């Protein structure tokens, strides 16, 4: 998909190595194929607003950052709620489509579905092209 994936937590590189060898490698053949970075002290987490000072950890979050370094999307979840990787992939594809075409992707858009072409001719007429049932 022409993206770079990074994992960052306050855990040390040694904890990441153990996590990779004893857990992730059993879930994903060969372990996760992207770098796991250590944010000891939470400096990066503070910048992104996910560092919990009292606990000394970064809260789980994900950020889609475009090639210009601009955050296009973010999601912060409590540890008890799992993330949806398919939704992340859908969003990356949508952001890539928007960047390449200038079109807008409505709720639930996936490649091949209708897009919206922003402009004055669309005002008051979105309903002719898209409706909420198309999001599912």
Secondary structure, 3 states (H helix, E strand, C coil): CCCCCEEEECCCHHHHHHHHHHHHHHHCCCCCCCEEEECCCCHHHHHHCCEECCCCEECEEEEEECCCCCEEEEEEECCCCCCCHHHHHHHHHHHHHHHHHCCECCCCCCCCCCCECCCHHHCCCHHHHCCHHHHC
